[in-house]
Amino acid sequence: MKAIKFISPAEAVGLVQSNQRVFIQGGAATPRVLVDALVSRSSELRNVEICHLHTEGEIKYAYPEYENSFQINSFFIGANLRPYIGKSLAQYVPIFLSEIPSLFRKKILPIDVAFIQVSPPDKHGFCSLGVSIDVTRAAVDTACIVIAQVNPKMPRSHGEGMIHIHAIQALVYGDCPIYEHDFGVPSSIEAAIGKHIAGIMEDGACLQMGIGGIPNAVLQYLDGFKNLGIQTEMFSDGIIPLVEKGIINGSKKTIYPGKIVSSFAMGSRKLYDFIDDNPMVAMLDVSFVNDPSILSKNDKVTAINSAIEVDLTGQVCADSIGSRMYSGVGGQMDFMRGAALSERGKPIIALPSETSRRESKIVPMLKSGAGVVTTRAHVHYIVTEFGVADLYGKNLAQRAKALIQIAHPAHRENLEREAFSIFGRGW
C-alpha cells in the first residue's frame, strides 16, 4: 500500500461549506482535532448544521457567539450540550436510536460531510471506526465527503466498522488519547438495585445494559450465573471480568451466538484494548443491534434501562425534567419492546427511589411537560433499592399499590393519599 497522504486539520475542514450538514461521530470516538479546526473556521461559515449523538469534550460550536455559523440538531443530549438545548440554535431531534440511520439512508437528513475518527489502515487499506459504529456507519455510507482523523490509539474492532481509505476524501493525523470514562464504584443504593435485578435474572439471559452505576452494579452480582450473552447498544468495563470467567460466553444466543454484539463502547483503556482485534466483539450498525424484531429472536432478553421518574400508572419519563430536555429517547424503547417480545424476556426500568434533593422518583403524575419514553402499556418491571414491582397485566390501582411498595418509605403515605384521590373506590 502506498504511503498515506495526510493534510492539516485546517485544510481538511476547508472542504466544509456554508449551508451544509455536518455529521460528527460521537461518544469516545469524537474526532476532537476536526471539531476544533471547524470551530476555528467559524468566521468563514454560515448556517452549517451539525448533527450527532452525544459527543465528548468541550462543545464550542454551541456557544452563542457562533450562532450565525453553526446550528445543532442533536439526536441525544449529553452533559456538554445540555446547557445549550433550546437556547441559541441548539435543538434536539426526538427519535428511537434504531431509526436514526434511516434518516441518513432515506435522505430525510442527507449528510454533506462526515467527521470520523479511525484506526490507521491495515495492509489492505482498511481503517476501523473502532469504538463507535452506532449511527456512524450510515453517515459514512451516505455522506458526500468523509473526513477522518487517523489515530493509532483507536482500537480495530470487528464487525461493520471497516472503511477503506479510498472512501475517505481527507485524512488528518491525530495521535491523542481516546476519551475514557470512569463510572466509579456503585453507590450503596445502586448496589441494592443491582442485587434486586440479579435476583430476577436467569441463566442464559441475553443482556442489554444502559450506561452508569446501576448496570455496573448488576454485573457485580452475576458471578453465579451461566452462559450469559450480550446484545446491547453500548457496553463498558464491567463485562470484562465476566468474560474472563466464562460467565459471558454467548453460547445460548440465537443472533450472533458466541459474540458480544454492540454498537458503541465507552470506558477505560483496558476496555479499548479488550475490543482491539477481538473476534468475540461484533460492533454493528445500531439499526441492527437495536431492532426489536431481531433482538427478540434471542431468548431471555433482559433489558436494563433508567428513568427520571415513574408515575403511579407506570408511565416512564426518561428524557426530560418537566419540559426541560435532559437526555433523549435513545434506545430505551427499542430494548424494552425487544425484551418484551423475547421468550421469557424481562424489560426492566431501574431507578433510585429519590432524587439527590430527596424528592420521590415515583410520583402520582409526571411533571408538567414531561415526556413519556416508555408508555404504561409497554412497562413491565420497575426496580428501586426497595424491591421489584412487576406491573405487567395489573390494572392501574394494582400498579399504584405495587409501585408505592418500592417507593422510599418517607413518601409512601403521601403517595397513598394521592392514589386514593386518583383511583377512588378502586384503590
Residue pairs with C-beta under 8 A, 6 or more apart in sequence:
1 121
1 123
1 124
1 125
4 120
4 121
4 150
4 165
4 171
5 171
6 150
6 171
6 172
6 173
7 170
7 171
7 172
8 172
9 33
9 34
9 36
9 37
9 172
9 174
10 37
10 40
10 41
11 170
12 34
12 37
12 147
12 170
12 171
12 172
13 34
13 37
13 38
13 40
13 41
13 147
14 41
15 113
15 145
15 147
15 169
15 170
16 22
16 38
16 41
16 45
16 48
16 112
16 113
17 45
17 112
18 45
18 46
18 47
18 48
19 46
19 47
19 48
20 48
20 49
20 112
20 113
21 48
21 49
21 50
21 51
21 109
21 110
21 111
21 112
21 113
22 38
22 48
22 49
22 50
22 51
22 111
22 112
22 113
22 114
22 115
23 50
23 51
23 52
23 104
23 111
23 113
23 114
23 115
23 136
23 139
23 143
24 30
24 31
24 34
24 35
24 50
24 51
24 52
24 55
24 115
25 31
25 52
25 114
25 115
25 116
25 117
25 129
25 132
25 136
25 139
26 52
26 53
26 54
26 55
26 56
26 76
26 78
26 132
26 134
26 136
26 264
27 53
27 54
27 55
27 56
27 131
27 132
27 134
27 179
27 234
27 264
27 265
27 266
28 56
28 131
28 132
28 178
28 179
28 180
28 181
28 264
28 265
28 266
28 272
29 116
29 117
29 129
29 130
29 131
29 132
29 136
29 154
29 178
29 179
29 264
30 55
30 56
30 57
30 117
30 179
31 115
31 116
31 117
31 148
31 149
31 174
32 57
32 149
32 174
32 176
33 149
33 172
33 174
33 176
34 115
34 117
34 147
34 149
34 172
34 174
35 55
35 57
35 60
35 61
35 115
36 60
37 172
38 48
38 61
38 115
39 60
39 61
39 66
42 61
42 66
42 69
42 70
43 69
45 69
45 70
46 68
46 69
47 68
47 69
47 71
48 69
48 70
48 71
49 70
49 71
49 72
49 73
50 61
50 70
50 71
50 72
50 73
51 72
51 73
51 74
51 75
51 93
51 109
51 111
52 74
52 75
53 74
53 75
53 76
53 97
53 100
53 134
53 135
54 74
54 76
54 77
54 78
54 80
54 81
55 78
55 80
55 81
56 78
56 80
56 179
57 80
57 179
58 80
59 80
59 81
59 84
60 66
61 69
61 70
61 72
62 70
62 72
62 81
62 84
62 88
62 90
63 84
63 88
64 87
64 88
67 88
67 89
70 89
71 89
71 90
71 91
72 81
72 84
72 89
72 90
72 91
73 91
73 92
73 93
73 109
74 81
74 85
74 90
74 91
74 92
74 93
74 328
75 92
75 93
75 95
75 97
75 100
75 135
75 328
76 92
76 97
76 327
76 328
76 330
77 85
77 92
77 325
77 326
77 327
77 328
81 90
82 326
84 90
85 91
85 92
85 325
86 92
86 324
86 325
92 325
92 328
94 319
94 328
94 329
94 371
95 103
95 329
96 290
96 329
96 331
96 333
96 334
97 134
97 135
97 233
97 286
97 290
97 329
97 330
97 331
97 334
98 286
98 287
98 289
98 290
98 291
98 292
98 331
98 334
99 287
100 135
100 138
100 286
100 287
101 135
101 137
101 138
101 285
101 286
101 287
102 108
102 138
102 287
103 109
104 110
104 111
104 135
104 138
104 139
104 141
104 142
105 138
105 141
105 142
107 142
110 142
111 139
111 142
111 143
111 144
112 143
112 144
112 145
113 143
113 144
113 145
113 146
113 147
114 136
114 139
114 140
114 143
114 145
114 146
114 147
115 147
115 148
115 149
116 129
116 136
116 139
116 140
116 146
116 147
116 148
116 149
116 163
117 129
117 130
117 132
117 148
117 149
117 150
117 151
117 154
117 174
118 127
118 128
118 129
118 130
118 148
118 149
118 150
118 151
118 154
118 163
118 168
119 127
119 128
119 130
119 150
119 151
119 152
119 154
119 155
119 156
120 127
120 150
120 151
120 152
121 127
121 150
121 164
121 165
122 156
124 164
125 164
125 165
125 166
126 162
126 163
126 164
126 165
127 148
127 150
127 162
127 163
127 164
127 165
127 168
128 154
128 155
128 156
128 157
128 161
128 162
128 163
129 136
129 137
129 140
129 157
129 161
129 162
129 163
129 283
130 154
130 155
130 156
130 157
130 161
130 178
130 272
130 275
130 283
131 154
131 155
131 157
131 178
131 264
131 265
131 266
131 272
131 275
131 283
132 263
132 264
132 265
133 157
133 159
133 160
133 161
133 263
133 264
133 283
133 284
133 285
133 286
134 233
134 263
134 264
134 285
134 286
135 285
135 286
136 161
137 160
137 161
137 285
138 285
138 287
140 146
140 163
140 167
145 169
145 170
146 163
146 167
146 168
146 169
146 170
147 168
147 169
147 170
147 172
148 163
148 168
148 170
148 171
148 172
149 172
149 173
149 174
150 171
150 172
150 173
150 174
151 174
151 175
151 176
151 178
152 175
153 175
153 176
153 177
153 178
153 272
154 178
155 178
155 272
155 273
155 275
155 276
155 277
156 276
156 277
157 275
157 276
157 278
157 281
157 283
158 277
158 278
158 279
158 281
158 282
158 283
159 281
159 282
159 283
159 284
160 283
160 284
160 285
161 283
165 171
177 269
178 269
178 272
179 266
180 267
180 268
180 269
181 236
181 266
181 267
181 268
182 268
183 211
183 212
183 213
183 216
183 236
183 237
183 238
183 267
184 213
186 194
186 213
186 214
186 216
186 217
186 220
187 213
189 352
189 353
189 385
190 213
190 214
190 216
190 217
190 352
191 217
191 220
192 385
193 214
193 217
193 218
193 350
193 351
193 352
193 383
193 384
193 385
194 214
194 216
194 217
194 218
194 219
194 220
194 221
195 217
195 221
196 383
196 384
196 385
196 387
196 388
197 214
197 218
197 221
197 304
197 348
197 350
197 383
197 388
198 218
198 221
198 222
198 225
199 388
200 346
200 348
200 381
200 388
201 222
201 225
201 302
201 346
202 300
202 302
202 344
203 225
203 226
203 227
203 228
204 226
204 227
204 228
204 229
204 252
204 299
204 300
205 225
205 228
205 229
205 300
205 301
205 302
205 346
206 228
206 229
206 230
206 231
206 252
206 253
206 298
206 299
206 300
206 301
206 302
206 342
207 228
207 229
207 230
207 231
207 232
207 248
207 302
207 304
208 230
208 231
208 232
208 233
208 295
208 301
208 302
208 303
208 304
208 305
208 335
208 338
208 339
209 215
209 218
209 219
209 232
209 234
209 235
209 238
209 304
210 234
210 304
210 305
210 306
210 332
211 234
211 236
211 266
212 306
214 304
214 306
214 350
214 351
215 236
215 238
215 304
216 236
216 238
218 304
219 238
219 239
219 241
219 242
220 238
222 228
222 242
222 247
223 242
223 245
223 247
225 247
226 247
227 247
227 249
227 251
227 252
228 242
228 247
228 248
228 249
228 250
229 248
229 249
229 250
229 251
229 252
229 253
229 257
229 298
230 239
230 248
230 250
230 260
230 261
230 262
231 253
231 255
231 256
231 261
231 262
231 289
231 295
231 298
231 301
232 261
232 262
232 289
232 335
233 262
233 263
233 264
233 286
233 289
233 290
233 330
233 331
233 334
233 335
234 262
234 263
234 264
234 265
234 266
235 260
235 262
235 265
236 265
236 266
236 267
236 271
237 267
237 268
237 270
237 271
239 248
239 260
240 270
240 271
240 274
242 248
243 249
243 260
243 274
243 280
248 260
249 258
250 256
250 257
250 258
250 259
250 260
250 280
251 257
251 258
252 299
252 300
253 259
253 298
254 297
254 298
254 299
255 261
255 294
255 295
255 297
255 298
256 282
258 280
259 280
259 281
259 282
260 280
260 281
260 282
261 282
261 284
261 289
262 281
262 282
262 283
262 284
262 289
263 283
263 284
263 285
263 286
263 289
263 290
264 283
264 286
265 271
265 272
265 275
265 283
274 281
275 281
275 283
286 331
288 294
289 295
290 331
290 334
290 335
290 338
291 334
291 338
292 334
292 335
292 337
292 338
292 341
293 338
293 341
294 338
295 301
295 334
295 335
295 338
295 339
295 341
295 342
296 337
296 338
296 339
296 340
296 341
296 342
296 345
297 342
298 342
299 342
299 343
299 344
299 345
300 342
300 343
300 344
300 345
300 346
301 335
301 338
301 339
301 342
301 345
301 346
302 339
302 345
302 346
302 348
303 335
303 336
303 338
303 339
303 345
303 346
303 347
303 348
304 348
304 350
305 318
305 332
305 335
305 336
305 348
305 349
305 350
305 374
306 318
306 349
306 350
306 351
307 316
307 317
307 318
307 349
307 350
307 351
307 361
307 373
307 374
308 317
308 318
308 319
308 320
308 321
308 326
308 351
308 361
308 370
309 317
309 351
309 361
309 362
309 363
309 366
309 367
309 370
310 316
310 317
310 349
310 351
310 361
310 362
310 363
310 379
310 382
310 403
311 317
311 362
311 363
311 364
311 365
311 366
312 362
312 363
312 364
312 365
312 396
312 399
312 400
312 403
312 404
312 415
312 418
312 419
312 422
313 376
313 396
313 399
313 400
314 376
314 379
314 382
314 391
314 399
314 403
315 366
315 372
315 374
315 375
315 376
315 379
316 332
316 349
316 372
316 373
316 374
316 375
316 379
317 366
317 367
317 370
317 371
317 372
317 373
318 327
318 329
318 330
318 332
318 349
318 371
318 373
318 374
319 325
319 326
319 327
319 328
319 329
319 330
319 371
319 373
320 326
320 327
320 369
320 370
320 371
321 367
321 370
322 367
322 368
322 369
322 370
323 368
323 369
323 370
324 369
329 371
329 373
332 373
332 374
333 373
333 374
333 378
335 347
336 347
336 349
336 374
336 378
336 379
336 380
337 347
337 378
338 345
339 345
339 346
339 347
339 348
339 380
340 347
340 378
340 380
346 380
346 381
347 378
347 379
347 380
347 381
348 380
348 381
348 382
348 383
349 374
349 379
349 381
349 382
349 383
350 382
350 383
350 384
351 361
351 382
351 383
351 384
352 361
352 384
352 385
353 360
353 361
353 362
353 384
353 385
353 386
353 406
353 407
353 408
353 411
354 360
354 361
354 408
354 410
354 411
355 361
358 410
360 407
360 408
360 410
360 411
360 414
360 415
361 384
362 382
362 384
362 403
362 404
362 406
362 407
362 411
362 415
364 415
364 418
364 419
364 422
366 372
376 399
379 391
379 392
380 390
380 391
380 392
381 388
381 389
381 390
381 391
381 392
382 388
382 389
382 391
382 402
382 403
382 406
383 389
383 406
384 406
384 407
384 408
386 405
386 406
386 407
386 408
386 409
387 405
387 406
388 406
389 399
389 402
389 403
389 405
389 406
390 402
391 399
391 402
391 403
394 402
395 426
396 423
396 426
397 419
397 423
397 426
397 427
400 415
400 419
400 422
400 423
400 427
401 419
401 427
403 415
404 412
404 415
404 416
404 419
405 412
407 415
419 427
420 427
